[in-house]
Amino acid sequence: MQEEFVSDIYGVQIADLQGKPLDLGQFRGNATLIVNVASRCGLTPQYAVLEQIHEQYAGRGFSVVGVPCNQFGGQEPGTAEEIEEFCSTTYGVTFPMTEKVEVNGDERHPLYQALTGEPDADGYTGDIRWNFEKFLIGPDGEVAARFGPRTAPDAPEVVAAIETALTR
Protein backbone atom coordinates (compact mmCIF):
# COMPACT_ATOMS: atom_id res chain seq x y z
CA MET A 1 0.00 0.00 0.00
CA GLN A 2 2.76 2.46 0.95
CA GLU A 3 4.59 1.71 -2.29
CA GLU A 4 1.45 2.37 -4.36
CA PHE A 5 0.98 5.73 -2.63
CA VAL A 6 4.58 6.75 -3.23
CA SER A 7 4.28 5.83 -6.91
CA ASP A 8 1.43 8.35 -7.12
CA ILE A 9 3.27 11.11 -5.25
CA TYR A 10 2.25 13.50 -8.01
CA GLY A 11 -1.35 13.24 -6.87
CA VAL A 12 -0.65 14.42 -3.32
CA GLN A 13 -2.46 17.66 -2.54
CA ILE A 14 -0.28 20.41 -1.09
CA ALA A 15 -0.32 24.20 -1.26
CA ASP A 16 2.54 26.50 -2.11
CA LEU A 17 3.87 29.05 0.35
CA GLN A 18 1.24 31.56 -0.80
CA GLY A 19 -1.56 29.07 -0.07
CA LYS A 20 -2.31 28.25 -3.71
CA PRO A 21 -2.41 24.61 -4.85
CA LEU A 22 1.03 23.34 -5.85
CA ASP A 23 0.62 20.70 -8.54
CA LEU A 24 3.31 18.12 -7.85
CA GLY A 25 2.40 16.64 -11.23
CA GLN A 26 4.45 19.42 -12.83
CA PHE A 27 7.53 17.46 -11.71
CA ARG A 28 6.46 14.23 -13.44
CA GLY A 29 9.25 13.04 -15.71
CA ASN A 30 11.85 15.07 -13.80
CA ALA A 31 14.03 14.45 -10.77
CA THR A 32 12.96 16.34 -7.65
CA LEU A 33 14.70 16.79 -4.30
CA ILE A 34 12.11 17.30 -1.56
CA VAL A 35 13.59 18.83 1.59
CA ASN A 36 11.94 19.81 4.88
CA VAL A 37 13.40 23.22 5.68
CA ALA A 38 13.64 25.72 8.54
CA SER A 39 14.91 29.28 8.76
CA ARG A 40 16.44 29.22 12.24
CA CYS A 41 18.39 25.97 12.23
CA GLY A 42 22.11 25.33 12.33
CA LEU A 43 21.61 23.59 8.97
CA THR A 44 19.81 26.58 7.40
CA PRO A 45 22.90 27.50 5.31
CA GLN A 46 22.03 24.42 3.23
CA TYR A 47 19.52 26.72 1.50
CA ALA A 48 22.43 28.25 -0.44
CA VAL A 49 23.60 24.86 -1.69
CA LEU A 50 20.03 23.74 -2.45
CA GLU A 51 19.60 26.84 -4.61
CA GLN A 52 22.95 26.16 -6.29
CA ILE A 53 22.05 22.58 -7.29
CA HIS A 54 18.54 23.69 -8.25
CA GLU A 55 20.05 26.18 -10.72
CA GLN A 56 22.82 23.83 -11.84
CA TYR A 57 20.49 20.97 -12.83
CA ALA A 58 17.27 22.84 -13.72
CA GLY A 59 18.02 22.73 -17.42
CA ARG A 60 18.25 18.95 -17.25
CA GLY A 61 14.85 18.41 -15.62
CA PHE A 62 15.60 18.81 -11.93
CA SER A 63 14.02 20.85 -9.16
CA VAL A 64 14.33 21.30 -5.44
CA VAL A 65 11.09 21.65 -3.47
CA GLY A 66 11.36 23.16 0.01
CA VAL A 67 8.83 22.11 2.64
CA PRO A 68 8.85 24.39 5.70
CA CYS A 69 8.27 22.64 9.01
CA ASN A 70 8.28 23.94 12.59
CA GLN A 71 8.40 20.57 14.37
CA PHE A 72 12.08 20.58 15.28
CA GLY A 73 12.91 22.99 18.06
CA GLY A 74 10.43 25.59 16.76
CA GLN A 75 13.01 26.57 14.14
CA GLU A 76 10.47 27.67 11.49
CA PRO A 77 8.12 29.91 13.49
CA GLY A 78 7.46 32.53 10.80
CA THR A 79 4.45 33.22 8.67
CA ALA A 80 4.48 32.30 5.00
CA GLU A 81 5.42 35.88 4.16
CA GLU A 82 8.31 35.88 6.67
CA ILE A 83 9.59 32.54 5.37
CA GLU A 84 9.44 33.74 1.76
CA GLU A 85 11.18 37.02 2.61
CA PHE A 86 13.93 35.24 4.57
CA CYS A 87 14.58 32.65 1.86
CA SER A 88 14.65 35.09 -1.05
CA THR A 89 16.57 37.85 0.71
CA THR A 90 19.09 35.74 2.61
CA TYR A 91 19.66 32.85 0.19
CA GLY A 92 18.18 33.94 -3.14
CA VAL A 93 15.85 30.93 -3.16
CA THR A 94 13.99 30.53 -6.44
CA PHE A 95 12.89 26.89 -6.10
CA PRO A 96 9.27 26.12 -5.19
CA MET A 97 8.31 26.21 -1.53
CA THR A 98 5.23 24.56 -0.06
CA GLU A 99 3.02 25.60 2.77
CA LYS A 100 4.35 24.88 6.27
CA VAL A 101 3.41 21.31 7.22
CA GLU A 102 4.03 18.67 9.85
CA VAL A 103 6.33 15.89 8.72
CA ASN A 104 5.91 13.61 11.75
CA GLY A 105 3.16 12.57 14.13
CA ASP A 106 -0.61 12.31 13.88
CA GLU A 107 -0.85 15.41 11.68
CA ARG A 108 1.89 14.26 9.27
CA HIS A 109 1.17 15.64 5.80
CA PRO A 110 0.26 12.98 3.19
CA LEU A 111 3.43 13.86 1.27
CA TYR A 112 5.51 12.71 4.23
CA GLN A 113 3.24 9.73 4.84
CA ALA A 114 4.38 8.63 1.40
CA LEU A 115 8.05 9.46 1.89
CA THR A 116 8.93 8.26 5.39
CA GLY A 117 8.72 4.55 4.61
CA GLU A 118 11.68 4.84 2.27
CA PRO A 119 15.12 3.85 3.63
CA ASP A 120 18.29 5.91 3.50
CA ALA A 121 21.69 4.39 2.65
CA ASP A 122 21.97 3.04 6.21
CA GLY A 123 18.52 1.43 6.04
CA TYR A 124 16.79 3.98 8.27
CA THR A 125 13.06 4.34 7.63
CA GLY A 126 10.43 6.20 9.57
CA ASP A 127 10.12 9.63 11.08
CA ILE A 128 12.01 12.61 9.77
CA ARG A 129 14.96 13.08 12.12
CA TRP A 130 15.52 16.84 11.80
CA ASN A 131 15.31 19.78 9.43
CA PHE A 132 16.84 19.34 5.96
CA GLU A 133 16.19 15.62 5.49
CA LYS A 134 16.18 15.02 1.73
CA PHE A 135 14.22 12.72 -0.59
CA LEU A 136 15.18 12.39 -4.24
CA ILE A 137 12.18 11.52 -6.40
CA GLY A 138 13.02 10.00 -9.75
CA PRO A 139 11.28 10.87 -13.01
CA ASP A 140 8.97 7.89 -12.45
CA GLY A 141 7.67 9.33 -9.16
CA GLU A 142 9.45 6.73 -7.03
CA VAL A 143 11.76 7.65 -4.18
CA ALA A 144 15.24 7.12 -5.62
CA ALA A 145 17.19 8.02 -2.47
CA ARG A 146 16.87 9.41 1.05
CA PHE A 147 19.56 11.48 2.74
CA GLY A 148 19.92 12.53 6.36
CA PRO A 149 19.76 16.15 7.50
CA ARG A 150 23.53 16.59 7.84
CA THR A 151 24.23 15.26 4.34
CA ALA A 152 25.07 18.33 2.29
CA PRO A 153 22.93 18.82 -0.82
CA ASP A 154 26.09 18.76 -2.93
CA ALA A 155 27.67 15.75 -1.20
CA PRO A 156 29.10 13.23 -3.68
CA GLU A 157 26.39 10.66 -2.90
CA VAL A 158 23.60 13.22 -3.49
CA VAL A 159 25.12 14.47 -6.73
CA ALA A 160 25.61 10.88 -7.94
CA ALA A 161 21.97 10.05 -7.15
CA ILE A 162 20.77 13.18 -8.97
CA GLU A 163 22.93 12.35 -12.01
CA THR A 164 21.58 8.78 -12.04
CA ALA A 165 17.98 10.00 -11.76
CA LEU A 166 18.53 12.44 -14.60
CA THR A 167 19.73 9.68 -16.92
CA ARG A 168 16.77 7.36 -16.29
C-alpha atoms as an extended CHARMM CRD file, in Angstrom:
* protein
*
       168  EXT
         1         1  MET       CA              0.0000000000        0.0000000000        0.0000000000  PROA      1               0.0000000000
         2         2  GLN       CA              2.7570000000        2.4590000000        0.9550000000  PROA      2               0.0000000000
         3         3  GLU       CA              4.5910000000        1.7110000000       -2.2940000000  PROA      3               0.0000000000
         4         4  GLU       CA              1.4520000000        2.3690000000       -4.3580000000  PROA      4               0.0000000000
         5         5  PHE       CA              0.9770000000        5.7300000000       -2.6340000000  PROA      5               0.0000000000
         6         6  VAL       CA              4.5800000000        6.7530000000       -3.2340000000  PROA      6               0.0000000000
         7         7  SER       CA              4.2830000000        5.8340000000       -6.9090000000  PROA      7               0.0000000000
         8         8  ASP       CA              1.4250000000        8.3490000000       -7.1170000000  PROA      8               0.0000000000
         9         9  ILE       CA              3.2730000000       11.1140000000       -5.2550000000  PROA      9               0.0000000000
        10        10  TYR       CA              2.2550000000       13.4980000000       -8.0100000000  PROA      10              0.0000000000
        11        11  GLY       CA             -1.3530000000       13.2380000000       -6.8720000000  PROA      11              0.0000000000
        12        12  VAL       CA             -0.6450000000       14.4170000000       -3.3190000000  PROA      12              0.0000000000
        13        13  GLN       CA             -2.4640000000       17.6600000000       -2.5450000000  PROA      13              0.0000000000
        14        14  ILE       CA             -0.2760000000       20.4120000000       -1.0900000000  PROA      14              0.0000000000
        15        15  ALA       CA             -0.3220000000       24.1980000000       -1.2550000000  PROA      15              0.0000000000
        16        16  ASP       CA              2.5440000000       26.4950000000       -2.1130000000  PROA      16              0.0000000000
        17        17  LEU       CA              3.8710000000       29.0460000000        0.3470000000  PROA      17              0.0000000000
        18        18  GLN       CA              1.2420000000       31.5640000000       -0.7980000000  PROA      18              0.0000000000
        19        19  GLY       CA             -1.5580000000       29.0670000000       -0.0710000000  PROA      19              0.0000000000
        20        20  LYS       CA             -2.3080000000       28.2510000000       -3.7060000000  PROA      20              0.0000000000
        21        21  PRO       CA             -2.4150000000       24.6100000000       -4.8530000000  PROA      21              0.0000000000
        22        22  LEU       CA              1.0290000000       23.3400000000       -5.8520000000  PROA      22              0.0000000000
        23        23  ASP       CA              0.6240000000       20.7010000000       -8.5370000000  PROA      23              0.0000000000
        24        24  LEU       CA              3.3150000000       18.1150000000       -7.8500000000  PROA      24              0.0000000000
        25        25  GLY       CA              2.4000000000       16.6390000000      -11.2320000000  PROA      25              0.0000000000
        26        26  GLN       CA              4.4530000000       19.4190000000      -12.8320000000  PROA      26              0.0000000000
        27        27  PHE       CA              7.5350000000       17.4630000000      -11.7100000000  PROA      27              0.0000000000
        28        28  ARG       CA              6.4620000000       14.2330000000      -13.4440000000  PROA      28              0.0000000000
        29        29  GLY       CA              9.2540000000       13.0400000000      -15.7110000000  PROA      29              0.0000000000
        30        30  ASN       CA             11.8480000000       15.0730000000      -13.7970000000  PROA      30              0.0000000000
        31        31  ALA       CA             14.0290000000       14.4490000000      -10.7690000000  PROA      31              0.0000000000
        32        32  THR       CA             12.9650000000       16.3370000000       -7.6540000000  PROA      32              0.0000000000
        33        33  LEU       CA             14.6970000000       16.7900000000       -4.3030000000  PROA      33              0.0000000000
        34        34  ILE       CA             12.1100000000       17.2970000000       -1.5580000000  PROA      34              0.0000000000
        35        35  VAL       CA             13.5900000000       18.8350000000        1.5870000000  PROA      35              0.0000000000
        36        36  ASN       CA             11.9360000000       19.8140000000        4.8770000000  PROA      36              0.0000000000
        37        37  VAL       CA             13.3980000000       23.2210000000        5.6830000000  PROA      37              0.0000000000
        38        38  ALA       CA             13.6360000000       25.7160000000        8.5430000000  PROA      38              0.0000000000
        39        39  SER       CA             14.9100000000       29.2820000000        8.7590000000  PROA      39              0.0000000000
        40        40  ARG       CA             16.4430000000       29.2160000000       12.2400000000  PROA      40              0.0000000000
        41        41  CYS       CA             18.3910000000       25.9690000000       12.2350000000  PROA      41              0.0000000000
        42        42  GLY       CA             22.1080000000       25.3290000000       12.3300000000  PROA      42              0.0000000000
        43        43  LEU       CA             21.6100000000       23.5900000000        8.9690000000  PROA      43              0.0000000000
        44        44  THR       CA             19.8100000000       26.5770000000        7.3970000000  PROA      44              0.0000000000
        45        45  PRO       CA             22.9040000000       27.5040000000        5.3080000000  PROA      45              0.0000000000
        46        46  GLN       CA             22.0290000000       24.4150000000        3.2330000000  PROA      46              0.0000000000
        47        47  TYR       CA             19.5230000000       26.7240000000        1.5050000000  PROA      47              0.0000000000
        48        48  ALA       CA             22.4280000000       28.2460000000       -0.4430000000  PROA      48              0.0000000000
        49        49  VAL       CA             23.5960000000       24.8560000000       -1.6940000000  PROA      49              0.0000000000
        50        50  LEU       CA             20.0330000000       23.7400000000       -2.4520000000  PROA      50              0.0000000000
        51        51  GLU       CA             19.5980000000       26.8440000000       -4.6070000000  PROA      51              0.0000000000
        52        52  GLN       CA             22.9550000000       26.1620000000       -6.2940000000  PROA      52              0.0000000000
        53        53  ILE       CA             22.0470000000       22.5830000000       -7.2900000000  PROA      53              0.0000000000
        54        54  HSD       CA             18.5390000000       23.6910000000       -8.2530000000  PROA      54              0.0000000000
        55        55  GLU       CA             20.0460000000       26.1770000000      -10.7190000000  PROA      55              0.0000000000
        56        56  GLN       CA             22.8220000000       23.8330000000      -11.8430000000  PROA      56              0.0000000000
        57        57  TYR       CA             20.4920000000       20.9730000000      -12.8300000000  PROA      57              0.0000000000
        58        58  ALA       CA             17.2660000000       22.8410000000      -13.7160000000  PROA      58              0.0000000000
        59        59  GLY       CA             18.0210000000       22.7270000000      -17.4230000000  PROA      59              0.0000000000
        60        60  ARG       CA             18.2520000000       18.9520000000      -17.2500000000  PROA      60              0.0000000000
        61        61  GLY       CA             14.8470000000       18.4050000000      -15.6250000000  PROA      61              0.0000000000
        62        62  PHE       CA             15.5980000000       18.8130000000      -11.9280000000  PROA      62              0.0000000000
        63        63  SER       CA             14.0230000000       20.8540000000       -9.1640000000  PROA      63              0.0000000000
        64        64  VAL       CA             14.3320000000       21.2980000000       -5.4410000000  PROA      64              0.0000000000
        65        65  VAL       CA             11.0890000000       21.6540000000       -3.4750000000  PROA      65              0.0000000000
        66        66  GLY       CA             11.3590000000       23.1630000000        0.0140000000  PROA      66              0.0000000000
        67        67  VAL       CA              8.8270000000       22.1080000000        2.6360000000  PROA      67              0.0000000000
        68        68  PRO       CA              8.8500000000       24.3930000000        5.7040000000  PROA      68              0.0000000000
        69        69  CYS       CA              8.2730000000       22.6380000000        9.0100000000  PROA      69              0.0000000000
        70        70  ASN       CA              8.2800000000       23.9440000000       12.5910000000  PROA      70              0.0000000000
        71        71  GLN       CA              8.3960000000       20.5680000000       14.3740000000  PROA      71              0.0000000000
        72        72  PHE       CA             12.0810000000       20.5780000000       15.2800000000  PROA      72              0.0000000000
        73        73  GLY       CA             12.9090000000       22.9940000000       18.0620000000  PROA      73              0.0000000000
        74        74  GLY       CA             10.4330000000       25.5890000000       16.7570000000  PROA      74              0.0000000000
        75        75  GLN       CA             13.0070000000       26.5740000000       14.1360000000  PROA      75              0.0000000000
        76        76  GLU       CA             10.4740000000       27.6700000000       11.4880000000  PROA      76              0.0000000000
        77        77  PRO       CA              8.1150000000       29.9120000000       13.4890000000  PROA      77              0.0000000000
        78        78  GLY       CA              7.4630000000       32.5270000000       10.8040000000  PROA      78              0.0000000000
        79        79  THR       CA              4.4540000000       33.2230000000        8.6670000000  PROA      79              0.0000000000
        80        80  ALA       CA              4.4760000000       32.3020000000        4.9990000000  PROA      80              0.0000000000
        81        81  GLU       CA              5.4190000000       35.8830000000        4.1620000000  PROA      81              0.0000000000
        82        82  GLU       CA              8.3070000000       35.8760000000        6.6670000000  PROA      82              0.0000000000
        83        83  ILE       CA              9.5860000000       32.5360000000        5.3670000000  PROA      83              0.0000000000
        84        84  GLU       CA              9.4430000000       33.7360000000        1.7610000000  PROA      84              0.0000000000
        85        85  GLU       CA             11.1760000000       37.0230000000        2.6070000000  PROA      85              0.0000000000
        86        86  PHE       CA             13.9250000000       35.2450000000        4.5670000000  PROA      86              0.0000000000
        87        87  CYS       CA             14.5830000000       32.6530000000        1.8600000000  PROA      87              0.0000000000
        88        88  SER       CA             14.6510000000       35.0880000000       -1.0500000000  PROA      88              0.0000000000
        89        89  THR       CA             16.5650000000       37.8500000000        0.7060000000  PROA      89              0.0000000000
        90        90  THR       CA             19.0900000000       35.7370000000        2.6080000000  PROA      90              0.0000000000
        91        91  TYR       CA             19.6580000000       32.8470000000        0.1930000000  PROA      91              0.0000000000
        92        92  GLY       CA             18.1840000000       33.9370000000       -3.1360000000  PROA      92              0.0000000000
        93        93  VAL       CA             15.8530000000       30.9340000000       -3.1610000000  PROA      93              0.0000000000
        94        94  THR       CA             13.9920000000       30.5270000000       -6.4430000000  PROA      94              0.0000000000
        95        95  PHE       CA             12.8880000000       26.8930000000       -6.1030000000  PROA      95              0.0000000000
        96        96  PRO       CA              9.2700000000       26.1160000000       -5.1890000000  PROA      96              0.0000000000
        97        97  MET       CA              8.3070000000       26.2070000000       -1.5320000000  PROA      97              0.0000000000
        98        98  THR       CA              5.2310000000       24.5640000000       -0.0620000000  PROA      98              0.0000000000
        99        99  GLU       CA              3.0170000000       25.6020000000        2.7740000000  PROA      99              0.0000000000
       100       100  LYS       CA              4.3530000000       24.8820000000        6.2740000000  PROA      100             0.0000000000
       101       101  VAL       CA              3.4100000000       21.3090000000        7.2180000000  PROA      101             0.0000000000
       102       102  GLU       CA              4.0270000000       18.6680000000        9.8540000000  PROA      102             0.0000000000
       103       103  VAL       CA              6.3280000000       15.8870000000        8.7160000000  PROA      103             0.0000000000
       104       104  ASN       CA              5.9150000000       13.6060000000       11.7520000000  PROA      104             0.0000000000
       105       105  GLY       CA              3.1590000000       12.5670000000       14.1300000000  PROA      105             0.0000000000
       106       106  ASP       CA             -0.6070000000       12.3070000000       13.8830000000  PROA      106             0.0000000000
       107       107  GLU       CA             -0.8530000000       15.4060000000       11.6780000000  PROA      107             0.0000000000
       108       108  ARG       CA              1.8890000000       14.2610000000        9.2660000000  PROA      108             0.0000000000
       109       109  HSD       CA              1.1660000000       15.6440000000        5.7990000000  PROA      109             0.0000000000
       110       110  PRO       CA              0.2620000000       12.9800000000        3.1880000000  PROA      110             0.0000000000
       111       111  LEU       CA              3.4330000000       13.8560000000        1.2680000000  PROA      111             0.0000000000
       112       112  TYR       CA              5.5100000000       12.7120000000        4.2270000000  PROA      112             0.0000000000
       113       113  GLN       CA              3.2370000000        9.7270000000        4.8410000000  PROA      113             0.0000000000
       114       114  ALA       CA              4.3750000000        8.6340000000        1.3990000000  PROA      114             0.0000000000
       115       115  LEU       CA              8.0470000000        9.4550000000        1.8860000000  PROA      115             0.0000000000
       116       116  THR       CA              8.9320000000        8.2630000000        5.3900000000  PROA      116             0.0000000000
       117       117  GLY       CA              8.7200000000        4.5490000000        4.6100000000  PROA      117             0.0000000000
       118       118  GLU       CA             11.6810000000        4.8360000000        2.2740000000  PROA      118             0.0000000000
       119       119  PRO       CA             15.1200000000        3.8480000000        3.6320000000  PROA      119             0.0000000000
       120       120  ASP       CA             18.2850000000        5.9090000000        3.4990000000  PROA      120             0.0000000000
       121       121  ALA       CA             21.6920000000        4.3870000000        2.6530000000  PROA      121             0.0000000000
       122       122  ASP       CA             21.9730000000        3.0370000000        6.2080000000  PROA      122             0.0000000000
       123       123  GLY       CA             18.5230000000        1.4260000000        6.0370000000  PROA      123             0.0000000000
       124       124  TYR       CA             16.7900000000        3.9850000000        8.2680000000  PROA      124             0.0000000000
       125       125  THR       CA             13.0570000000        4.3450000000        7.6280000000  PROA      125             0.0000000000
       126       126  GLY       CA             10.4300000000        6.2020000000        9.5740000000  PROA      126             0.0000000000
       127       127  ASP       CA             10.1240000000        9.6350000000       11.0760000000  PROA      127             0.0000000000
       128       128  ILE       CA             12.0100000000       12.6140000000        9.7670000000  PROA      128             0.0000000000
       129       129  ARG       CA             14.9640000000       13.0850000000       12.1160000000  PROA      129             0.0000000000
       130       130  TRP       CA             15.5230000000       16.8380000000       11.8020000000  PROA      130             0.0000000000
       131       131  ASN       CA             15.3150000000       19.7850000000        9.4260000000  PROA      131             0.0000000000
       132       132  PHE       CA             16.8390000000       19.3370000000        5.9640000000  PROA      132             0.0000000000
       133       133  GLU       CA             16.1930000000       15.6170000000        5.4870000000  PROA      133             0.0000000000
       134       134  LYS       CA             16.1810000000       15.0170000000        1.7320000000  PROA      134             0.0000000000
       135       135  PHE       CA             14.2240000000       12.7190000000       -0.5860000000  PROA      135             0.0000000000
       136       136  LEU       CA             15.1810000000       12.3930000000       -4.2420000000  PROA      136             0.0000000000
       137       137  ILE       CA             12.1820000000       11.5230000000       -6.3960000000  PROA      137             0.0000000000
       138       138  GLY       CA             13.0220000000        9.9970000000       -9.7470000000  PROA      138             0.0000000000
       139       139  PRO       CA             11.2800000000       10.8690000000      -13.0140000000  PROA      139             0.0000000000
       140       140  ASP       CA              8.9680000000        7.8920000000      -12.4470000000  PROA      140             0.0000000000
       141       141  GLY       CA              7.6740000000        9.3270000000       -9.1560000000  PROA      141             0.0000000000
       142       142  GLU       CA              9.4540000000        6.7340000000       -7.0320000000  PROA      142             0.0000000000
       143       143  VAL       CA             11.7620000000        7.6540000000       -4.1810000000  PROA      143             0.0000000000
       144       144  ALA       CA             15.2450000000        7.1170000000       -5.6210000000  PROA      144             0.0000000000
       145       145  ALA       CA             17.1940000000        8.0170000000       -2.4670000000  PROA      145             0.0000000000
       146       146  ARG       CA             16.8710000000        9.4080000000        1.0540000000  PROA      146             0.0000000000
       147       147  PHE       CA             19.5650000000       11.4830000000        2.7400000000  PROA      147             0.0000000000
       148       148  GLY       CA             19.9150000000       12.5340000000        6.3560000000  PROA      148             0.0000000000
       149       149  PRO       CA             19.7630000000       16.1520000000        7.4990000000  PROA      149             0.0000000000
       150       150  ARG       CA             23.5280000000       16.5890000000        7.8370000000  PROA      150             0.0000000000
       151       151  THR       CA             24.2350000000       15.2570000000        4.3440000000  PROA      151             0.0000000000
       152       152  ALA       CA             25.0650000000       18.3320000000        2.2900000000  PROA      152             0.0000000000
       153       153  PRO       CA             22.9250000000       18.8250000000       -0.8170000000  PROA      153             0.0000000000
       154       154  ASP       CA             26.0900000000       18.7640000000       -2.9250000000  PROA      154             0.0000000000
       155       155  ALA       CA             27.6750000000       15.7500000000       -1.1960000000  PROA      155             0.0000000000
       156       156  PRO       CA             29.0950000000       13.2330000000       -3.6850000000  PROA      156             0.0000000000
       157       157  GLU       CA             26.3900000000       10.6650000000       -2.9030000000  PROA      157             0.0000000000
       158       158  VAL       CA             23.6050000000       13.2220000000       -3.4860000000  PROA      158             0.0000000000
       159       159  VAL       CA             25.1240000000       14.4740000000       -6.7310000000  PROA      159             0.0000000000
       160       160  ALA       CA             25.6090000000       10.8760000000       -7.9380000000  PROA      160             0.0000000000
       161       161  ALA       CA             21.9740000000       10.0520000000       -7.1460000000  PROA      161             0.0000000000
       162       162  ILE       CA             20.7740000000       13.1800000000       -8.9730000000  PROA      162             0.0000000000
       163       163  GLU       CA             22.9310000000       12.3470000000      -12.0070000000  PROA      163             0.0000000000
       164       164  THR       CA             21.5800000000        8.7820000000      -12.0400000000  PROA      164             0.0000000000
       165       165  ALA       CA             17.9840000000        9.9960000000      -11.7650000000  PROA      165             0.0000000000
       166       166  LEU       CA             18.5270000000       12.4400000000      -14.6040000000  PROA      166             0.0000000000
       167       167  THR       CA             19.7340000000        9.6780000000      -16.9220000000  PROA      167             0.0000000000
       168       168  ARG       CA             16.7720000000        7.3590000000      -16.2870000000  PROA      168             0.0000000000
